[in-house]
Amino acid sequence: MSLYVSNFSGQIKENELNQAFSEYGSVKRVQLSINQETGEESGFASVEMETDAEEASAIKALLGSKWIVRRLKVNKAINGLDTSSSS
């Protein structure tokens, strides 16, 4: 199960996302997107959770929530990345 998470500060680290999502289930993996030109985090990530139920719980709880100043966007990922224009 994989989620696409965006609209967070590029200064957020993998362990911080892992901690936030682990409140809603087992986090298997967090992968931050890195800007290939600058080498810096780009403010979005893929979060892989153990089950659909945990994924749904995280989406319900975190979508639009204010987290470290910004409102998170959390969607079900498509092929590991969200390609929708609404993200």
All heavy atoms as an XYZ file, in Angstrom:
666
protein
N       0.847     -1.163      0.000
C       0.000      0.000      0.000
C       0.902      1.240      0.000
O       1.820      1.324      0.791
C      -0.884      0.033      1.237
C      -1.631     -1.255      1.572
S      -2.615     -1.869      0.233
C      -1.786     -3.418     -0.066
N       0.609      2.167     -0.888
C       1.472      3.332     -0.991
C       0.655      4.614     -1.078
O      -0.384      4.661     -1.722
C       2.364      3.191     -2.227
O       3.385      4.136     -2.212
N       1.149      5.638     -0.405
C       0.502      6.942     -0.383
C       1.428      7.985     -0.981
O       2.647      7.892     -0.851
C       0.180      7.353      1.055
C      -0.750      6.447      1.830
C      -0.795      6.870      3.286
C      -2.130      6.459      1.218
N       0.843      8.984     -1.607
C       1.575     10.132     -2.119
C       1.296     11.279     -1.159
O       0.136     11.619     -0.910
C       1.093     10.468     -3.526
C       1.709     11.716     -4.099
C       2.992     11.701     -4.614
C       1.008     12.909     -4.121
C       3.563     12.847     -5.145
C       1.562     14.064     -4.644
C       2.840     14.019     -5.155
O       3.408     15.157     -5.676
N       2.339     11.854     -0.591
C       2.207     12.914      0.407
C       2.915     14.149     -0.129
O       4.052     14.070     -0.596
C       2.851     12.495      1.750
C       2.635     13.554      2.807
C       2.316     11.152      2.201
N       2.224     15.295     -0.084
C       2.840     16.514     -0.606
C       2.458     17.728      0.234
O       1.668     17.642      1.150
C       2.419     16.734     -2.065
O       1.023     16.900     -2.159
N       3.053     18.837     -0.141
C       2.827     20.139      0.469
C       3.409     20.247      1.876
O       2.848     20.887      2.751
C       1.336     20.520      0.483
C       1.163     22.014      0.607
O       1.897     22.781      0.012
N       0.188     22.436      1.393
N       4.556     19.614      2.080
C       5.249     19.797      3.353
C       6.607     20.440      3.081
O       7.089     20.448      1.953
C       5.401     18.478      4.133
C       6.112     17.379      3.396
C       7.488     17.273      3.435
C       5.396     16.448      2.662
C       8.153     16.264      2.768
C       6.039     15.435      1.989
C       7.419     15.346      2.038
N       7.181     20.986      4.095
C       8.464     21.670      3.974
C       9.543     20.711      3.476
O       9.604     19.557      3.902
C       8.878     22.230      5.336
O      10.232     22.629      5.307
N      10.394     21.194      2.604
C      11.509     20.404      2.125
C      12.520     20.093      3.201
O      13.447     19.323      2.989
N      12.343     20.675      4.377
C      13.257     20.418      5.484
C      12.815     19.247      6.361
O      13.522     18.852      7.269
C      13.426     21.680      6.321
C      14.071     22.794      5.516
C      14.226     24.071      6.312
O      13.790     24.181      7.438
N      14.857     25.058      5.701
N      11.638     18.684      6.059
C      11.142     17.531      6.806
C      11.972     16.310      6.440
O      12.309     16.098      5.285
C       9.646     17.280      6.474
C       8.797     18.476      6.887
C       9.142     15.993      7.113
C       8.829     18.807      8.350
N      12.287     15.490      7.413
C      13.099     14.300      7.210
C      12.233     13.040      7.224
O      11.113     13.046      7.729
C      14.185     14.199      8.298
C      15.106     15.404      8.333
C      15.842     15.572      7.018
C      16.734     16.787      7.013
N      17.003     17.300      5.706
N      12.775     11.949      6.682
C      12.055     10.679      6.598
C      11.538     10.220      7.956
O      10.410      9.759      8.066
C      12.939      9.593      5.989
C      13.131      9.742      4.505
C      13.979      8.643      3.894
O      14.235      7.615      4.553
O      14.384      8.819      2.734
N      12.367     10.354      8.993
C      11.945      9.881     10.315
C      10.745     10.660     10.849
O       9.920     10.118     11.578
C      13.105      9.881     11.307
C      13.646     11.263     11.608
O      13.635     12.158     10.764
N      14.137     11.447     12.822
N      10.624     11.942     10.490
C       9.474     12.736     10.939
C       8.188     12.274     10.255
O       7.140     12.176     10.892
C       9.724     14.218     10.668
C      10.858     14.779     11.524
C      11.271     16.164     11.096
O      11.696     16.336      9.936
O      11.168     17.075     11.946
N       8.269     11.986      8.956
C       7.103     11.456      8.251
C       6.751     10.068      8.777
O       5.580      9.752      8.994
C       7.362     11.378      6.747
C       7.204     12.674      5.983
C       7.674     12.508      4.543
C       5.762     13.142      5.998
N       7.757      9.249      8.994
C       7.527      7.908      9.528
C       6.787      7.986     10.858
O       5.817      7.268     11.084
C       8.863      7.177      9.682
C       8.689      5.712      9.973
O       7.841      5.305     10.754
N       9.519      4.906      9.349
N       7.219      8.880     11.724
C       6.586      9.037     13.033
C       5.132      9.496     12.892
O       4.245      8.977     13.565
C       7.377     10.023     13.877
C       6.861     10.177     15.279
C       7.729     11.105     16.115
O       8.641     11.751     15.627
N       7.432     11.175     17.399
N       4.878     10.457     12.011
C       3.512     10.963     11.830
C       2.581      9.872     11.308
O       1.457      9.720     11.802
C       3.520     12.149     10.871
N       3.030      9.095     10.332
C       2.178      8.070      9.738
C       2.069      6.818     10.594
O       1.068      6.109     10.525
C       2.653      7.742      8.313
C       2.187      8.744      7.304
C       2.871      9.941      7.142
C       1.049      8.521      6.543
C       2.433     10.888      6.236
C       0.605      9.465      5.640
C       1.292     10.647      5.483
N       3.062      6.548     11.418
C       3.020      5.344     12.255
C       1.928      5.415     13.320
O       1.540      4.391     13.878
C       4.379      5.076     12.898
O       4.699      6.079     13.829
N       1.387      6.600     13.554
C       0.252      6.719     14.475
C      -1.002      6.045     13.903
O      -1.942      5.759     14.636
C      -0.050      8.189     14.757
C       1.034      8.881     15.549
C       0.683     10.325     15.868
O      -0.506     10.613     16.096
O       1.608     11.153     15.895
N      -0.992      5.746     12.602
C      -2.172      5.179     11.935
C      -1.923      3.775     11.411
O      -2.781      3.199     10.751
C      -2.615      6.118     10.802
C      -2.804      7.507     11.353
C      -1.826      8.476     11.203
C      -3.925      7.807     12.113
C      -1.968      9.730     11.767
C      -4.073      9.055     12.694
C      -3.098     10.008     12.516
O      -3.236     11.243     13.095
N      -0.761      3.204     11.716
C      -0.476      1.836     11.305
C       1.003      1.609     11.081
O       1.841      2.452     11.398
N       1.302      0.446     10.519
C       2.691      0.050     10.277
C       3.219      0.694      9.003
O       2.687      0.479      7.919
C       2.790     -1.465     10.133
O       2.362     -2.094     11.307
N       4.266      1.471      9.138
C       4.906      2.110      7.993
C       6.029      1.193      7.526
O       6.941      0.877      8.282
C       5.471      3.504      8.366
C       6.218      4.115      7.199
C       4.343      4.416      8.828
N       5.932      0.763      6.282
C       6.959     -0.114      5.726
C       8.132      0.679      5.161
O       9.271      0.254      5.240
C       6.359     -0.996      4.624
C       5.373     -2.019      5.156
C       4.627     -2.749      4.069
C       5.513     -3.523      3.137
N       4.737     -4.273      2.133
N       7.811      1.861      4.576
C       8.869      2.628      3.924
C       8.418      4.060      3.719
O       7.262      4.331      3.448
C       9.167      1.997      2.561
C      10.254      2.660      1.758
C      10.494      1.917      0.439
N       9.327      1.942     -0.426
C       9.077      2.895     -1.323
N       9.893      3.909     -1.452
N       7.994      2.843     -2.076
N       9.363      4.979      3.844
C       9.157      6.386      3.509
C      10.263      6.764      2.538
O      11.431      6.501      2.805
C       9.228      7.304      4.754
C       9.167      8.765      4.353
C       8.118      6.967      5.739
N       9.882      7.347      1.416
C      10.881      7.764      0.440
C      10.618      9.208      0.034
O       9.607      9.516     -0.587
C      10.844      6.862     -0.785
C      11.921      7.196     -1.785
C      11.965      6.199     -2.925
O      11.244      5.220     -2.947
N      12.820      6.461     -3.880
N      11.521     10.087      0.422
C      11.413     11.497      0.054
C      11.863     11.688     -1.386
O      12.808     11.044     -1.835
C      12.289     12.358      0.960
C      11.886     12.433      2.426
C      12.937     13.177      3.213
C      10.538     13.095      2.575
N      11.200     12.591     -2.081
C      11.607     12.937     -3.438
C      12.721     13.979     -3.360
O      12.627     14.943     -2.617
C      10.423     13.500     -4.204
O      10.827     13.897     -5.484
N      13.761     13.760     -4.140
C      14.915     14.656     -4.154
C      14.979     15.368     -5.508
O      14.880     14.741     -6.557
C      16.230     13.873     -3.934
C      16.173     13.037     -2.657
C      17.436     14.804     -3.945
C      16.062     13.826     -1.387
N      15.136     16.677     -5.475
C      15.322     17.458     -6.693
C      16.690     17.097     -7.262
O      17.715     17.304     -6.612
C      15.238     18.949     -6.373
C      15.394     19.824     -7.587
O      16.276     19.624     -8.417
N      14.525     20.816     -7.688
N      16.704     16.559     -8.469
C      17.963     16.095     -9.053
C      18.932     17.229     -9.369
O      20.140     17.027     -9.406
C      17.687     15.266    -10.294
C      17.007     13.964     -9.959
C      16.782     13.078    -11.161
O      17.091     13.428    -12.283
N      16.232     11.906    -10.913
N      18.430     18.413     -9.588
C      19.301     19.547     -9.895
C      19.960     20.126     -8.644
O      21.126     20.490     -8.671
C      18.525     20.638    -10.627
C      18.112     20.246    -12.024
C      17.353     21.345    -12.736
O      17.436     22.521    -12.320
O      16.679     21.020    -13.720
N      19.195     20.219     -7.554
C      19.727     20.856     -6.343
C      20.164     19.857     -5.276
O      20.897     20.221     -4.366
C      18.668     21.788     -5.712
O      17.570     20.978     -5.253
C      18.194     22.833     -6.696
N      19.665     18.618     -5.357
C      19.975     17.618     -4.340
C      19.181     17.798     -3.058
O      19.414     17.111     -2.077
N      18.208     18.720     -3.063
C      17.402     18.997     -1.877
C      16.053     18.280     -1.961
O      15.568     17.968     -3.042
C      17.164     20.500     -1.748
C      18.446     21.286     -1.537
C      18.221     22.787     -1.514
O      17.068     23.234     -1.700
O      19.196     23.519     -1.308
N      15.457     18.041     -0.788
C      14.124     17.453     -0.748
C      13.142     18.412     -1.406
O      13.259     19.624     -1.271
C      13.683     17.161      0.690
C      14.370     15.955      1.319
C      15.670     16.312      2.010
O      16.037     17.498      2.026
O      16.338     15.402      2.521
N      12.152     17.852     -2.118
C      11.254     18.702     -2.893
C       9.863     18.868     -2.287
O       8.987     19.436     -2.914
C      11.143     18.172     -4.319
O      10.751     16.817     -4.312
N       9.635     18.375     -1.073
C       8.359     18.607     -0.398
C       7.289     17.589     -0.721
O       6.117     17.819     -0.457
N       7.676     16.446     -1.298
C       6.715     15.360     -1.435
C       7.418     14.027     -1.261
O       8.631     13.922     -1.351
C       5.900     15.448     -2.726
C       6.673     15.372     -4.008
C       6.840     14.169     -4.664
C       7.196     16.513     -4.583
C       7.529     14.103     -5.859
C       7.882     16.460     -5.777
C       8.054     15.240     -6.416
N       6.594     13.001     -0.945
C       7.164     11.696     -0.606
C       6.176     10.587     -0.915
O       4.986     10.817     -1.090
C       7.511     11.651      0.879
N       6.693      9.391     -0.922
C       5.891      8.178     -1.004
C       5.988      7.508      0.359
O       7.083      7.349      0.900
C       6.455      7.261     -2.092
O       5.786      6.027     -2.090
N       4.832      7.153      0.927
C       4.794      6.452      2.209
C       4.085      5.127      1.978
O       2.962      5.092      1.487
C       4.046      7.270      3.288
C       3.941      6.482      4.588
C       4.741      8.604      3.526
N       4.767      4.044      2.292
C       4.197      2.714      2.098
C       3.751      2.168      3.441
O       4.530      2.125      4.399
C       5.244      1.801      1.476
C       4.704      0.493      1.011
C       5.749     -0.327      0.278
O       6.744      0.247     -0.218
O       5.561     -1.550      0.208
N       2.466      1.763      3.500
C       1.906      1.225      4.736
C       1.548     -0.238      4.537
O       1.467     -0.726      3.419
C       0.710      2.059      5.173
C       1.120      3.515      5.426
S      -0.091      4.502      6.278
C       0.051      3.872      7.936
N       1.332     -0.934      5.634
C       1.117     -2.375      5.612
C      -0.217     -2.787      4.989
O      -0.271     -3.721      4.207
C       1.214     -2.912      7.045
C       1.335     -4.402      7.150
C       2.683     -4.921      6.686
O       3.706     -4.259      6.917
O       2.706     -6.005      6.082
N      -1.321     -2.096      5.320
C      -2.643     -2.529      4.853
C      -3.451     -1.369      4.272
O      -3.166     -0.200      4.541
C      -3.468     -3.147      6.009
O      -3.804     -2.113      6.931
C      -2.709     -4.263      6.715
N      -4.483     -1.721      3.524
C      -5.410     -0.715      2.993
C      -6.110      0.039      4.113
O      -6.346      1.240      4.011
C      -6.474     -1.376      2.101
C      -5.929     -1.791      0.745
O      -4.943     -1.203      0.274
O      -6.521     -2.721      0.150
N      -6.456     -0.677      5.178
C      -7.164     -0.046      6.307
C      -6.276      1.006      6.982
O      -6.744      2.098      7.330
C      -7.607     -1.100      7.312
N      -5.006      0.701      7.160
C      -4.078      1.659      7.761
C      -3.892      2.865      6.843
O      -3.849      4.004      7.300
C      -2.729      0.988      8.038
C      -2.793     -0.058      9.123
C      -1.538     -0.891      9.233
O      -0.724     -0.922      8.287
O      -1.374     -1.515     10.291
N      -3.808      2.574      5.554
C      -3.671      3.641      4.561
C      -4.885      4.573      4.602
O      -4.743      5.793      4.636
C      -3.556      2.984      3.189
C      -3.318      3.902      2.044
C      -3.178      3.108      0.766
O      -4.217      2.845      0.124
O      -2.048      2.758      0.407
N      -6.076      3.991      4.640
C      -7.312      4.781      4.689
C      -7.376      5.611      5.966
O      -7.796      6.775      5.946
C      -8.530      3.868      4.584
N      -6.942      5.036      7.072
C      -6.935      5.750      8.346
C      -5.985      6.947      8.295
O      -6.328      8.044      8.757
C      -6.516      4.788      9.461
O      -6.459      5.436     10.694
N      -4.819      6.757      7.713
C      -3.844      7.850      7.593
C      -4.376      8.955      6.687
O      -4.242     10.140      7.000
C      -2.512      7.318      7.073
N      -4.975      8.577      5.567
C      -5.533      9.574      4.647
C      -6.606     10.385      5.357
O      -6.606     11.622      5.324
C      -6.102      8.922      3.376
C      -4.967      8.358      2.521
C      -6.920      9.930      2.567
C      -5.442      7.504      1.354
N      -7.531      9.684      6.028
C      -8.634     10.364      6.713
C      -8.122     11.333      7.778
O      -8.611     12.446      7.907
C      -9.564      9.329      7.346
C     -10.763      9.929      8.013
C     -11.683      8.863      8.565
C     -12.877      9.493      9.250
N     -13.771      8.485      9.813
N      -7.120     10.913      8.515
C      -6.611     11.736      9.618
C      -5.711     12.880      9.152
O      -5.740     13.966      9.721
C      -5.848     10.858     10.599
N      -4.922     12.646      8.118
C      -3.887     13.610      7.765
C      -4.207     14.507      6.576
O      -3.609     15.569      6.434
C      -2.564     12.876      7.509
C      -1.981     12.163      8.727
C      -0.776     11.322      8.331
C      -1.612     13.162      9.803
N      -5.123     14.104      5.712
C      -5.460     14.920      4.541
C      -5.958     16.291      4.984
O      -6.933     16.411      5.720
C      -6.514     14.235      3.682
C      -6.976     15.005      2.443
C      -5.802     15.240      1.495
C      -8.078     14.261      1.730
N      -5.254     17.318      4.593
C      -5.631     18.685      4.929
C      -5.244     19.127      6.328
O      -5.486     20.265      6.707
N      -4.629     18.217      7.087
C      -4.242     18.598      8.447
C      -3.054     19.545      8.400
O      -2.203     19.467      7.525
C      -3.890     17.355      9.277
O      -2.731     16.736      8.774
N      -3.023     20.445      9.342
C      -1.918     21.398      9.430
C      -0.775     20.691     10.150
O      -0.913     20.255     11.287
C      -2.348     22.642     10.179
C      -1.431     23.806      9.948
C      -2.047     25.091     10.448
C      -1.181     26.269     10.058
N      -1.742     27.512     10.517
N       0.326     20.565      9.454
C       1.471     19.851     10.014
C       2.719     20.679      9.759
O       3.113     20.894      8.613
C       1.587     18.472      9.366
C       2.569     17.569     10.036
C       2.544     17.141     11.321
C       3.714     16.973      9.434
N       3.601     16.314     11.567
C       4.335     16.192     10.422
C       4.274     17.028      8.171
C       5.483     15.472     10.186
C       5.423     16.303      7.934
C       6.018     15.537      8.931
N       3.302     21.169     10.821
C       4.480     22.027     10.746
C       4.234     23.147      9.737
O       4.865     23.245      8.704
C       5.757     21.218     10.444
C       5.868     20.040     11.425
C       6.982     22.115     10.533
C       7.049     19.134     11.207
N       3.235     23.938      9.992
C       2.845     25.167      9.293
C       1.997     24.931      8.041
O       1.096     25.688      7.760
C       4.072     26.049      8.932
C       3.661     27.311      8.241
C       4.885     26.365     10.163
N       2.215     23.876      7.290
C       1.492     23.671      6.022
C       0.416     22.606      6.153
O       0.481     21.725      6.988
C       2.478     23.254      4.933
C       3.515     24.312      4.657
C       4.375     23.873      3.519
N       5.426     24.841      3.262
C       6.304     24.708      2.300
N       6.264     23.665      1.501
N       7.222     25.620      2.111
N      -0.561     22.674      5.258
C      -1.627     21.662      5.210
C      -1.190     20.531      4.290
O      -0.893     20.746      3.118
C      -2.929     22.264      4.717
C      -3.462     23.302      5.676
C      -4.974     23.411      5.601
N      -5.440     24.428      6.505
C      -5.733     24.213      7.783
N      -5.604     23.022      8.294
N      -6.160     25.186      8.543
N      -1.159     19.316      4.841
C      -0.725     18.155      4.075
C      -1.740     17.749      3.019
O      -2.945     17.879      3.217
C      -0.529     16.947      4.998
C       0.694     16.920      5.876
C       0.703     15.635      6.696
C       1.965     17.016      5.054
N      -1.235     17.223      1.931
C      -2.052     16.549      0.923
C      -1.627     15.091      0.966
O      -0.438     14.781      0.890
C      -1.809     17.137     -0.460
C      -2.288     18.560     -0.590
C      -2.089     19.078     -1.993
C      -2.566     20.523     -2.082
N      -2.386     21.052     -3.439
N      -2.597     14.205      1.138
C      -2.323     12.775      1.227
C      -3.305     12.054      0.329
O      -4.516     12.182      0.489
C      -2.471     12.249      2.676
C      -2.086     10.785      2.759
C      -1.668     13.081      3.649
N      -2.793     11.311     -0.653
C      -3.625     10.589     -1.610
C      -3.069      9.190     -1.808
O      -1.887      8.953     -1.600
C      -3.604     11.298     -2.979
C      -4.069     12.721     -2.902
O      -5.185     12.979     -2.518
N      -3.197     13.644     -3.245
N      -3.930      8.304     -2.277
C      -3.480      6.984     -2.677
C      -2.588      7.163     -3.899
O      -2.929      7.879     -4.831
C      -4.678      6.103     -2.998
C      -4.324      4.666     -3.170
C      -5.594      3.830     -3.184
C      -5.255      2.378     -3.299
N      -5.135      1.727     -2.010
N      -1.428      6.538     -3.891
C      -0.477      6.672     -4.993
C      -0.911      5.820     -6.178
O      -1.527      4.774     -6.012
C       0.912      6.265     -4.542
N      -0.564      6.280     -7.353
C      -0.806      5.538     -8.583
C       0.556      5.067     -9.073
O       1.411      5.890     -9.396
C      -1.475      6.437     -9.641
C      -2.793      6.959     -9.102
C      -1.654      5.691    -10.951
C      -3.425      8.020     -9.964
N       0.776      3.749     -9.078
C       2.070      3.184     -9.491
C       3.230      3.789     -8.705
O       4.267      4.100     -9.263
C       2.306      3.383    -10.989
C       1.322      2.624    -11.820
O       0.881      1.549    -11.425
N       0.962      3.163    -12.952
N       3.024      4.030     -7.419
C       4.077      4.552     -6.573
C       4.183      6.066     -6.585
O       4.792      6.651     -5.734
N       3.589      6.721     -7.577
C       3.600      8.182     -7.656
C       2.213      8.658     -8.008
O       1.522      8.032     -8.798
C       4.571      8.668     -8.724
C       6.051      8.445     -8.461
C       6.852      8.853     -9.672
C       6.504      9.234     -7.248
N       1.809      9.776     -7.468
C       0.525     10.360     -7.813
C       0.735     11.233     -9.036
O       1.556     12.118     -9.032
C       0.010     11.195     -6.651
C      -1.337     11.821     -6.927
O      -1.912     11.551     -8.005
O      -1.813     12.567     -6.080
N      -0.026     10.949    -10.089
C       0.132     11.720    -11.318
C      -1.071     12.614    -11.576
O      -1.186     13.213    -12.638
C       0.324     10.774    -12.517
O      -0.784      9.888    -12.590
C       1.627     10.008    -12.394
N      -1.972     12.705    -10.602
C      -3.161     13.537    -10.810
C      -2.812     15.012    -10.715
O      -1.886     15.403    -10.029
C      -4.248     13.190     -9.788
O      -3.853     13.610     -8.509
N      -3.573     15.829    -11.389
C      -3.325     17.276    -11.377
C      -3.795     17.927    -10.090
O      -3.450     19.052     -9.816
C      -3.993     17.933    -12.580
O      -5.379     17.712    -12.522
N      -4.579     17.222     -9.261
C      -5.101     17.814     -8.030
C      -4.081     17.812     -6.916
O      -4.306     18.358     -5.866
C      -6.357     17.072     -7.574
O      -6.038     15.736     -7.245
N      -2.947     17.187     -7.084
C      -1.933     17.134     -6.033
C      -1.127     18.330     -6.124
O      -0.345     18.850     -5.651
C      -1.071     15.898     -6.194
O      -1.861     14.769     -6.063
